[in-house]
Amino acid sequence: MQQQKPAEIIDNFLIKGIFINAKSHGNGHINDTYLISTTSEKYILQKLNHNIFKNIDELNQNIIKALDHFKKKQKENPSIKKFMEPEIILCKNGNNHFKDKQGNYWRLMNFISGSTSLEVAEKPEMAFEAAKAFGYFQQKIIDLNPDDFFPIIKDFHNLEMRMKAFYNVLEKDTKNRNQFASEEIEFVKSHEHLSIKLKELLESRQIPIRVAHNDTKINNVLLDKKTLKGISVIDLDTIMPGTILFDFGDMVRTFTSPAEEDETDLSKVVLRLEIFEAMAKGYLSQLKEVLTKTEIDNLVFGGKIMTFMIGLRFLTDFLEGDIYFKTSRNNHNLDRCRTQFKLLTEIENKEDILKKIINESTTKSPKKKNATKTQKHENPQNKDYQ
């Protein structure tokens, strides 16, 4: 049976205007995404990977619940310039998704016009604004009850479970690939203490469970094309119970290195302190007054566990035969793994400096005569976004 075309799919949604065209959009690992143009509007159409997202209705319910709360919070201070909010466009029958004849699941959302996204934070100002946007979004949903949200991907950031999966794949070696990753395998074994510490922090409830974004890559913030200020947080599929460590940690992972996620020249994988500092200041300008001391004290640890966990997932997928992440070349997932492990080494080597930056970001006022451009954007006394 031939797959239905985007033009046929969107006819099931409550769109404005007449369909003009559909173009492939973005570079996500999981879903297929299209930019839809009609005579009146533009939309984002996604074919959701239901092999990963097992319950599409629950996934969309989480997004709708978080965005409704976010919109309510934004309205509490009408004098503040608003974020541009993503919105799920319902089907004509009222459903939040459409299931086609082949069993594929589709979702339509509004398109945020006048925006751009980054793959790399080229300047501290960019890191500051993107991190501030994530912090603002988190601050607005901080009072949501995580028990009211579905766990869309069970054990998504369960490092202990990821370690067990790794050892299971390692033992079986069904694709005979262990021989090509001996150094990476030993690296994982030498870092098992990260999994142990995370388990202790969570089981002792020293780190609270919150509603989190859980995928805070820099390209999941939309910036105004002209001002490069954050105007929206996107890719909300993984909004569910999590921790601040996961969100801050994934920012460390994706903001601080100038290299691509699959860079093969590891000399390009470095941790830029000026980017980390700007990122930390932007994020904490919105959240430092609502996070616990233990959360703040473990933010750098969050960077370590997320960088390690993603590298571990890439390595496990490589050893298992590349069944989860999309690949476009031989050893693609192994290359991705190596960039993560190189960055983790960078974090470990600079850990004391990073902790000092976090401490300064939560205790010092940015209002100085010789403030940097990044600092001039910051106003930690105002939790609203402007």
C-alpha positions in Angstrom: 0.0 0.0 0.0 1.5 3.4 -1.0 2.1 5.8 1.7 -0.2 8.8 1.8 1.3 12.1 0.9 1.5 15.2 3.2 -1.2 16.9 1.1 -3.6 14.1 1.8 -2.6 13.9 5.5 -3.2 17.5 6.4 -6.7 17.4 4.9 -7.7 15.6 8.1 -6.7 18.6 10.2 -8.3 21.9 11.0 -6.1 24.0 8.8 -6.5 27.5 7.3 -6.1 28.0 3.6 -5.5 25.6 0.7 -2.4 23.4 0.6 0.4 24.7 -1.6 3.4 22.4 -0.8 5.3 20.3 1.7 9.1 20.4 2.2 11.3 18.3 4.4 12.3 20.3 7.5 14.9 19.9 10.3 17.3 17.1 11.0 15.9 15.2 14.0 16.9 11.6 14.7 13.5 10.2 15.5 10.5 11.8 13.6 10.0 12.8 9.9 9.2 16.5 9.8 7.7 18.6 7.0 7.1 22.4 6.6 3.6 22.8 5.2 2.6 25.9 3.3 -1.0 26.8 2.6 -2.5 30.0 1.1 -3.0 31.3 4.7 -0.5 29.7 7.1 2.5 27.6 7.6 2.5 24.5 9.7 4.8 21.8 11.0 3.7 18.3 10.1 5.4 15.3 11.7 5.2 11.6 11.2 5.8 10.4 14.7 7.9 7.3 15.3 5.5 5.1 17.1 8.2 2.4 17.6 9.7 4.8 20.1 6.6 6.7 21.2 4.3 3.9 22.1 1.2 6.0 23.0 0.9 9.1 20.7 -2.3 10.3 22.4 -0.6 10.4 25.8 2.4 12.1 24.3 0.2 14.9 22.9 -1.8 15.1 26.1 1.4 15.9 28.0 2.3 18.6 25.5 -1.1 20.2 25.6 -1.2 20.1 29.4 2.2 21.8 29.7 1.5 24.4 27.0 -1.9 25.3 28.5 -0.2 25.9 31.9 2.6 27.8 30.2 0.1 30.1 28.4 -1.8 30.7 31.7 1.4 31.7 33.5 2.4 34.1 30.7 -0.9 35.8 30.9 -0.3 36.6 34.6 2.0 39.5 33.6 0.6 41.1 30.4 3.4 43.8 30.4 6.1 41.2 29.6 6.8 40.4 25.9 5.4 36.9 25.3 7.0 33.8 24.1 5.6 32.5 20.8 3.9 29.3 21.9 3.8 26.0 19.9 0.3 24.7 19.5 -1.1 21.3 18.5 -3.7 21.7 15.7 -6.5 19.2 16.2 -8.0 16.9 13.6 -11.5 17.6 12.2 -12.8 14.8 14.4 -11.2 16.4 17.5 -8.3 14.0 17.9 -4.8 15.4 18.7 -3.3 13.2 16.0 -4.2 11.4 12.7 -3.5 7.7 12.0 -3.2 6.9 8.3 -4.1 3.7 6.5 -0.6 2.3 6.9 -0.8 2.8 10.7 1.5 5.9 10.8 0.8 8.6 13.3 0.8 12.3 12.3 0.7 15.5 14.3 0.3 19.1 13.0 1.5 22.1 14.9 1.7 25.8 14.2 4.9 27.2 12.6 6.8 29.9 14.5 7.5 32.5 11.9 10.5 34.8 12.0 12.6 32.3 13.8 15.8 30.4 13.5 17.6 27.7 15.4 21.2 26.9 16.0 23.2 23.7 15.7 26.2 25.4 17.5 26.3 28.3 19.9 28.9 30.4 18.0 28.9 33.3 20.5 28.2 33.6 24.3 25.2 35.8 23.6 23.6 33.0 21.7 24.2 30.5 24.5 22.9 33.0 27.0 19.6 33.6 25.1 18.9 30.0 24.3 19.6 28.8 27.9 17.5 31.7 29.2 14.6 30.5 27.0 14.8 27.0 28.4 15.0 28.5 32.0 12.0 30.7 31.3 10.0 27.8 30.0 11.0 25.6 33.0 10.2 28.4 35.5 6.7 28.7 34.1 5.9 25.0 34.4 7.9 24.4 37.7 4.7 24.1 39.8 3.2 21.3 37.6 2.7 18.0 39.3 4.9 15.4 37.6 2.4 12.7 38.7 -0.1 14.2 36.3 2.1 13.5 33.3 2.6 10.2 31.4 6.1 8.7 31.2 6.2 8.8 27.5 9.4 6.8 27.2 9.9 4.6 30.2 13.3 4.9 31.7 14.4 7.5 29.1 17.1 8.9 31.4 17.5 5.8 33.6 21.3 5.5 33.5 21.3 2.3 35.6 19.0 0.7 33.0 21.2 2.1 30.1 24.2 0.4 31.8 22.4 -2.9 32.0 21.3 -2.7 28.4 24.9 -1.9 27.4 26.3 -5.0 29.3 23.6 -7.2 27.8 24.5 -6.1 24.2 28.2 -6.3 25.0 27.8 -9.9 26.2 25.8 -11.1 23.2 27.9 -9.2 20.6 25.4 -10.4 17.9 26.9 -8.1 15.3 30.5 -8.9 16.1 31.2 -5.2 16.7 32.8 -5.2 20.1 36.2 -5.5 18.5 35.8 -2.1 16.9 35.0 -0.3 20.1 37.4 -1.7 22.7 38.5 1.8 24.0 35.0 3.1 24.3 33.9 -0.1 26.1 36.6 0.4 28.7 35.7 4.0 29.0 32.1 3.0 30.0 33.3 0.5 32.5 35.6 3.2 34.1 32.6 5.6 34.5 30.0 3.3 36.1 30.3 5.4 39.3 28.2 8.1 37.6 25.3 5.7 37.4 25.7 4.8 41.1 25.8 8.4 42.2 22.7 9.3 40.2 20.8 6.4 41.6 21.7 7.5 45.1 20.6 11.1 44.5 17.2 10.0 43.1 16.4 7.2 45.5 17.2 9.5 48.5 15.0 12.2 47.0 17.8 14.7 47.3 17.0 15.7 43.7 13.3 16.3 43.2 11.3 14.9 40.3 9.8 17.7 38.2 8.1 18.1 34.9 11.0 18.6 32.6 11.7 19.1 28.9 14.2 16.2 28.8 15.7 17.1 25.4 17.3 20.5 25.8 19.5 20.6 22.7 20.3 24.1 21.5 18.4 23.5 18.3 15.2 23.0 20.4 15.1 26.7 21.1 13.9 29.1 18.4 15.5 32.5 18.3 14.3 35.7 16.7 16.1 36.0 13.3 16.8 39.7 13.8 17.6 39.9 17.6 18.7 36.3 18.3 16.6 36.4 21.5 14.8 33.2 22.5 11.1 33.2 21.4 10.0 29.6 21.7 10.9 26.2 23.1 10.1 23.3 20.7 10.4 19.5 20.3 8.2 18.9 23.3 7.7 15.1 22.8 9.7 14.2 25.9 7.9 16.6 28.3 7.4 14.2 31.3 8.7 13.6 34.8 12.4 14.2 35.0 15.0 16.3 36.8 16.7 19.7 36.3 20.0 17.8 36.1 18.8 16.2 32.8 17.8 19.5 31.3 20.8 21.5 32.4 23.1 18.5 31.6 21.8 18.2 28.0 22.5 21.9 27.5 26.1 21.4 28.7 26.3 18.5 26.2 25.0 20.4 23.2 26.0 24.0 23.9 29.6 23.9 25.0 31.4 22.1 22.2 31.7 23.8 18.7 31.9 20.4 17.0 29.0 18.5 15.4 27.5 15.6 17.3 29.1 13.2 14.8 32.5 15.0 14.3 35.3 12.6 13.5 38.1 15.0 14.3 38.1 14.8 18.1 40.5 17.7 18.4 37.6 19.9 17.6 35.6 18.6 20.5 36.4 21.1 23.3 34.5 22.6 26.2 34.3 26.4 25.7 34.3 28.0 29.1 32.9 31.3 27.9 29.9 29.4 26.4 29.3 27.4 29.6 29.4 30.6 31.6 26.9 32.4 29.4 24.7 29.3 29.3 24.7 29.0 33.1 24.0 32.6 33.7 21.1 32.6 31.2 19.5 29.5 32.6 19.9 30.4 36.3 18.7 34.0 35.7 15.3 32.4 35.5 15.6 29.5 38.0 18.1 30.2 40.7 15.5 31.4 43.2 13.3 28.3 42.7 15.8 25.4 42.5 17.0 23.6 45.6 20.6 23.9 46.8 21.2 20.3 46.0 20.0 20.8 42.4 22.3 23.7 41.9 25.3 21.9 43.5 24.8 19.0 41.1 24.3 20.9 37.8 27.8 20.1 36.6 27.2 16.5 37.5 24.2 16.8 35.3 26.4 17.7 32.5 28.6 14.7 33.1 25.7 12.1 33.3 23.9 13.4 30.3 27.0 13.5 28.1 28.0 10.0 29.4 24.5 8.7 28.9 24.1 9.8 25.3 27.5 8.5 24.5 26.5 5.2 26.1 23.3 5.1 24.1 25.2 5.7 20.8 27.7 3.1 21.7 25.1 0.5 22.6 23.2 1.2 19.4 26.3 0.8 17.4 27.1 -2.6 19.1 23.6 -3.7 18.5 23.5 -2.9 14.8 22.2 0.7 14.6 18.5 -0.1 15.3 17.5 3.1 17.2 19.2 6.2 15.9 19.2 7.1 12.2 22.6 6.7 10.5 24.0 7.8 7.2 27.4 6.1 7.1 29.4 3.2 8.5 30.3 3.7 12.2 28.1 6.7 12.5 26.9 5.9 16.0 30.5 5.0 17.0 31.6 8.4 15.8 28.8 10.0 17.8 29.8 8.1 20.9 33.4 9.2 20.6 32.5 12.9 20.5 30.4 12.5 23.7 33.2 10.7 25.6 35.7 13.3 24.5 33.4 16.1 25.8 32.9 14.2 29.1 36.7 14.1 29.5 36.7 17.9 28.9 34.0 18.4 31.6 36.0 16.2 34.1 39.2 18.1 33.4 37.5 21.5 34.0 35.0 20.5 36.7 36.4 22.8 39.4 36.2 25.8 37.1 32.6 24.9 36.0 31.5 24.6 39.6 33.0 28.0 40.4 31.0 29.5 37.5 27.8 28.0 38.8 28.5 29.4 42.2 29.1 32.9 40.8 26.0 32.7 38.7 23.8 32.1 41.7 25.5 34.6 44.1 26.8 37.6 42.2 24.8 40.5 40.8 25.4 41.0 37.0 25.1 44.7 37.3 28.7 45.9 36.9 30.1 48.9 35.1 32.3 46.6 33.0 29.6 44.0 32.4 30.0 41.8 29.3 27.4 41.8 26.5 26.1 38.5 27.9 25.7 39.9 31.4 23.8 43.0 30.1 21.0 40.8 29.0 20.6 39.2 32.4 18.1 40.3 35.1 17.9 37.5 37.6 15.5 39.5 39.8 12.8 39.3 37.2 11.6 35.8 36.5 9.5 36.9 33.6 11.0 36.7 30.1 11.8 40.0 28.4 
